[in-house]
Amino acid sequence: MLNAIRTASASRAAVRAFSTTTRKQDLAKLTLIGNLGRDPELKTTKNEKEYVSYSVATTSFNPPNEEGQRSTSTTWHRVLSFLPGSNKYLQTLKAGSKVYVEAAYEIREPEADADPSTPQGQRQIFLKHESIRVISTPKNRDSEGEGEHMQ
């Protein structure tokens, strides 16, 4: 009985201590493990700032249907990198590489008077590159660089 009371009070103390912790900064991070859809591309913003855009395909396995067959669904994620050191490295990667990506994300709501058929009139999720690790390279390409890591 006494052990049950100690355990319950210890749990409440842990919850209370966690819930009263002051956060200085919130975090919105996404981790992707998937394949590069195409070679990363160097682009330029309207303000002449260079960035690299790349896409990662992730696959989800759905529960079996009534016949016991499993289906898959693929989601494409576009990631933008504004880090000059990473951008040089990203440009060396090839389509089909399996990668582990960490990215910050930001959700932007549609502009009030924008046309809903334009990007400005739609809700957008921006993924900002933080780090990438190559898990494997495509079999038909040079396997050099497998397992490299770049922030």
MIZAFI-907724 format. One line per 3 residues: number of its first residue (from 1); for each residue x, y, z of N, C-alpha, C, O. Coordinates in steps of 0.001 Angstrom, whole numbers. Each point is the difference from the previous one (the first is absolute). Layout:
<rs>
NUM> X,Y,Z,X,Y,Z,X,Y,Z,X,Y,Z ~ ...
</rs>
This chain:
<rs>
1> 831,-1187,0,-831,1187,0,873,1248,0,-226,929,-775 ~ 1232,-919,1658,887,1155,87,774,192,-1298,235,1134,-418 ~ 165,-2233,-225,697,95,-1286,-892,642,-1064,475,797,-810
4> -1750,-1137,809,-936,573,-971,-116,1502,205,-56,752,-973 ~ 18,-300,2230,-96,1438,294,1278,702,-443,-66,1073,-600 ~ 1233,-1661,887,1274,596,-438,78,102,-1517,430,1020,-537
7> -850,-2083,-154,42,-9,-1460,-916,1078,-561,385,724,-918 ~ -1592,-612,1460,-956,1005,-484,526,1409,245,-111,854,-880 ~ 680,-591,2052,500,1345,279,1242,302,-834,207,1145,-403
10> 620,-2155,138,1180,204,-857,-437,341,-1420,602,861,-643 ~ -1661,-1538,138,-493,306,-1344,-537,1417,-72,271,717,-963 ~ -1032,-303,1972,-543,1366,3,1123,1019,49,-77,1031,-668
13> 1114,-1295,1441,1122,931,96,701,128,-1347,382,1100,-399 ~ -211,-2217,-301,662,43,-1304,-842,787,-999,537,803,-764 ~ -1836,-1022,761,-884,724,-908,-4,1475,354,99,848,-886
16> -210,-534,2146,-23,1391,447,1300,698,-375,-24,1128,-492 ~ 1171,-1792,720,1288,611,-313,113,259,-1499,517,1037,-416 ~ -996,-1973,-389,79,169,-1448,-929,1115,-460,387,817,-835
19> -1587,-770,1357,-979,975,-477,318,1419,435,-508,944,-605 ~ 1322,-758,1620,325,1356,440,1322,492,-570,431,1112,303 ~ 219,-1937,-1132,1258,408,-607,-254,1134,-980,-908,-79,-828
22> 1698,1120,919,-130,1129,-900,766,-278,-1278,1179,-353,36 ~ -1865,516,-1186,651,-196,-1289,430,1347,-543,-782,950,-8 ~ 2013,-865,-444,491,1225,-595,-256,21,-1490,-119,1070,-596
25> 30,-2255,-19,-193,-76,-1434,-778,-1265,-328,298,-1072,526 ~ -1290,1197,-1392,-736,-1166,-458,761,-641,-1152,911,599,-571 ~ -1295,-1811,243,707,-744,-1029,-994,-631,-960,-979,-613,425
28> 1229,764,-1714,-788,-661,-1030,993,-673,-931,614,657,-840 ~ -456,-1969,987,1010,-725,-761,-636,-1230,-632,-903,-619,564 ~ 1394,286,-1739,-490,-1152,-730,1184,-884,-356,1039,494,-438
31> -1192,-1794,623,1031,-960,-385,-554,-847,-1131,-1095,-553,106 ~ 1853,453,-1190,-411,-778,-1163,1038,-1069,-280,1200,261,84 ~ -1643,-1448,-412,872,-1044,-516,-651,-450,-1294,-1089,-573,2
34> 1768,839,-1103,-578,-310,-1300,1028,125,-1096,1204,-2,257 ~ -1685,112,-1483,875,66,-1166,-87,1359,-674,-1073,597,-96 ~ 2234,-113,-373,0,1242,-772,-720,-268,-1318,297,-971,-697
37> -1238,1835,369,-784,-177,-1222,757,400,-1251,-217,-569,-1070 ~ 1099,1540,1198,850,451,-1112,1228,658,598,73,211,1211 ~ 879,107,-2047,1205,664,492,-388,1358,590,-819,707,-588
40> 1387,-328,1737,-278,1322,575,369,1105,-995,967,-123,-752 ~ -1763,1217,761,179,1085,-958,358,1305,699,-598,355,1015 ~ 1577,355,-1565,373,1324,495,-951,1011,-626,-197,12,-1215
43> -391,839,2057,-940,1018,-468,352,1337,640,872,69,866 ~ -1545,982,-1290,242,1341,521,-1333,651,364,-966,-91,-758 ~ 915,748,1920,-1201,715,412,-133,1300,-780,907,371,-744
46> -2023,319,907,-209,1311,-639,1055,1003,457,326,938,-727 ~ 208,-1138,1934,1019,901,554,1422,-471,-302,955,443,638 ~ -820,-1353,-1626,1308,-494,-445,742,-839,1047,1228,-72,-28
49> -1959,-559,947,619,-886,980,-102,-1435,-530,-1080,-454,-378 ~ 2216,-253,355,11,-1370,-498,-524,-976,1044,234,162,1198 ~ -946,-1176,-1673,-465,-1079,865,-78,-1272,-829,20,48,-1230
52> -109,-1180,1907,-135,-1282,-680,-1362,-585,361,-414,9,1159 ~ -261,-514,-2172,-1289,-653,174,179,-1487,-326,611,-356,-1008 ~ -1152,-502,1874,24,-1435,-286,-1274,-634,504,-656,526,899
55> 306,-1668,-1485,-1228,-685,398,331,-1390,525,879,-694,-511 ~ -1618,313,1552,175,-1307,636,-1348,-726,-48,-1025,554,397 ~ 1037,-1782,-880,-1205,-831,-37,23,-939,1193,982,-707,225
58> -2074,702,545,-149,-947,1101,-1179,-912,-320,-983,436,-598 ~ 1082,-1691,995,-1044,-972,-290,-596,-524,1297,723,-374,924 ~ -2057,350,-866,-721,-547,1154,-673,-1294,-425,-546,-96,-1099
61> 588,-892,1974,-659,-1269,-269,-1346,-3,718,-62,139,1222 ~ -1006,-296,-1985,-1348,24,541,-378,-1371,562,573,-1010,-409 ~ -1530,961,1343,-429,-1296,550,-558,-896,-1111,-492,497,-1013
64> 569,-1800,1204,-519,-918,-1022,-1498,214,-225,-742,290,939 ~ 305,-438,-2200,-1427,107,-305,-683,-1334,305,612,-893,586 ~ -1871,758,-982,-766,-1208,308,608,-1257,-617,-168,-1097,533
67> 878,1254,-1662,635,-1144,-655,1394,-265,559,678,-926,-444 ~ -244,1730,1415,1312,-183,602,1137,675,-754,1169,-188,337 ~ -1505,968,-1349,1028,691,-781,314,1341,629,-892,719,451
70> 2177,-394,-427,445,1290,548,270,952,-1154,565,-381,-1024 ~ -973,1604,1208,302,1007,-1009,944,1032,611,159,82,1218 ~ 449,686,-2079,916,1041,455,-464,1343,-541,-718,74,-997
73> 1140,977,1669,-241,1348,-512,1290,791,160,693,-107,1011 ~ -387,901,-2027,1221,784,-2,-341,1475,180,-933,514,-617 ~ 1702,158,1474,-154,1440,217,1297,671,-413,1089,-471,329
76> -1215,1584,-1058,1161,752,-446,172,1223,883,-966,703,295 ~ 2205,-449,128,330,1127,876,1064,841,-706,1044,-517,-399 ~ -1316,1816,248,991,897,-599,721,722,1121,-636,621,851
79> 1957,-698,-844,823,582,1055,862,1097,-624,539,-172,-1094 ~ -414,1305,1799,805,1124,-467,1177,212,945,-166,-16,1220 ~ 1364,215,-1790,1191,243,808,572,1369,-345,251,310,-1165
82> -49,504,2200,604,1318,-158,1385,46,652,532,1081,250 ~ 49,-2253,26,1301,-94,663,1089,-212,-1055,68,-1074,-598 ~ 788,2079,357,1002,-113,-1071,858,-1263,78,230,-637,-1028
85> 248,257,2206,820,-1205,132,-770,-1254,-374,529,-871,-690 ~ -1761,772,1134,-837,-1153,-337,-360,-7,-1480,-82,-1063,-616 ~ -132,2239,44,-427,80,-1394,1026,-616,-951,-371,-673,-961
88> 1644,899,1222,1041,-597,-850,-69,-1523,90,89,-691,-1015 ~ -247,179,2223,-86,-1442,203,-1271,-566,-634,48,-1031,-671 ~ -1176,1697,879,-1270,-489,-524,49,-159,-1517,-607,-922,-546
91> 1320,1808,-132,78,-54,-1457,777,-1215,-507,-53,-311,-1190 ~ 775,-379,2078,736,-1203,-407,-863,-1255,107,384,-1056,-504 ~ -1542,1155,1154,-858,-1168,200,-779,-320,-1270,-259,877,-824
94> -108,-2141,681,-682,-462,-1207,-1384,-548,315,-257,-504,1093 ~ -621,616,-2073,-1353,-542,115,71,-1475,357,879,-715,-481 ~ -1789,260,1313,-52,-1402,395,766,-303,1274,-151,-1086,560
97> 968,2014,-87,733,-215,1254,-985,-80,1155,-933,799,85 ~ 1140,-1765,802,-822,-78,1218,647,924,1014,1199,-95,262 ~ -2008,1003,317,533,1024,888,-806,96,1290,-1177,-355,63
100> 1860,848,954,-599,335,1293,111,1520,84,1107,539,-5 ~ -2237,153,82,-24,1461,-31,-660,536,1263,-1025,-516,445 ~ 1621,1552,122,-642,754,1074,-260,1394,-533,892,644,-552
103> -2126,-181,722,-388,1306,-511,-920,701,995,-812,-638,670 ~ 952,1950,-586,-958,812,749,-1179,230,-935,170,18,-1219 ~ -1354,155,1774,-1100,300,-909,-840,1165,504,-69,294,1194
106> -558,344,-2154,-830,1174,278,-1258,-116,-843,69,-311,-1189 ~ -1206,558,1799,-1269,-17,-720,-408,1442,-257,-57,819,917 ~ -225,-522,-2178,-446,1342,-370,-1443,-82,-473,-343,-783,-886
109> -484,1605,1496,-1412,39,-355,-181,791,-1294,848,825,-341 ~ -1944,-1065,-385,-219,720,-1255,-198,1498,237,-517,420,1036 ~ 935,364,-2010,-226,1440,65,-1493,244,-195,-638,-664,-818
112> 85,1605,1561,-1447,230,37,-606,259,-1382,-1047,-568,-311 ~ 1654,1390,-513,-595,359,-1284,659,-695,-1192,-159,439,-1139 ~ 897,-1521,1399,676,-714,-1091,-945,-1005,-649,-913,-526,636
115> 1155,279,-1901,-770,-978,-765,292,-1400,547,1167,-384,71 ~ -2199,-400,321,216,-1333,573,711,-976,-937,511,-1021,460 ~ -468,1308,-1753,681,-900,-923,1502,307,-109,720,-699,-712
118> -247,1730,1407,1423,344,4,641,-455,1309,-709,-218,982 ~ 2031,71,-946,659,-381,1256,-283,989,1136,-125,-412,1153 ~ 22,1706,-1459,-257,1004,1041,-1397,-159,600,-248,449,1119
121> -657,-1079,-1852,-1364,-198,470,-208,-1339,683,-1128,-354,341 ~ 2205,-395,-137,-102,-1315,611,895,-90,1234,997,714,112 ~ -1359,-1585,792,835,-264,1173,1265,-705,-480,-71,-947,-784
124> 1227,1412,1256,1265,-564,-450,846,-445,1191,-3,630,1057 ~ 713,-1713,-1252,945,-476,1012,1393,139,-601,284,-578,-1049 ~ 582,1338,1706,1366,186,-451,935,-831,869,-22,104,1226
127> 848,-933,-1875,986,-810,703,1369,619,-236,447,127,-1139 ~ 216,259,2231,1304,651,-79,1077,-981,453,13,-436,1151 ~ 878,98,-2061,1065,-975,231,834,357,1226,409,1147,177
130> -164,-2153,667,930,141,1124,1176,-955,-158,1152,406,153 ~ -1433,-1685,-461,1086,-958,-212,-489,-1138,-878,-1199,-245,-136 ~ 2173,-442,-457,-317,-1152,-852,1090,-1041,178,1169,334,190
133> -1558,-1582,-254,962,-1110,63,-383,-972,-1107,-1159,-401,-112 ~ 2120,32,-689,-252,-965,-1068,87,-1398,598,1028,-386,558 ~ -2108,-363,-679,-47,-1366,512,555,-960,-1055,781,-898,314
136> -1194,1100,-1562,531,-806,-1094,-174,753,-1307,-835,898,-114 ~ 1637,-1279,-870,-89,614,-1317,-627,-1002,-955,-12,-1197,286 ~ -507,1658,-1407,-624,-926,-957,1012,-1017,-507,1174,328,-173
139> -1611,-1540,-62,887,-1081,-428,634,279,-1361,1125,-428,-258 ~ -1829,1133,-602,523,247,-1340,894,1236,-66,431,394,-1084 ~ -155,208,2216,854,1190,34,1241,-300,823,104,-1051,632
142> 823,1977,-648,1228,-131,771,-345,-107,1477,-734,848,507 ~ 1228,-1846,199,-322,-186,1415,899,823,909,-108,-96,1222 ~ 997,906,-1800,882,836,796,-840,992,807,-972,544,-523
145> 1323,-304,1762,-714,966,826,-1077,-620,855,-677,716,738 ~ 494,-2020,-809,-1041,-640,809,268,229,1470,1114,-212,478 ~ -2128,641,234,118,219,1428,597,1348,366,281,244,1173
148> -81,638,-2145,541,1333,326,-1042,797,763,-1197,-279,-73 ~ 1667,1262,797,-889,815,824,338,1465,-182,1170,382,-3 ~ -2189,430,-149,228,1436,-152,-1098,741,738,-1169,-379,-67
151> 1546,1434,768,-976,827,729,-457,1139,-863,-821,810,431
</rs>
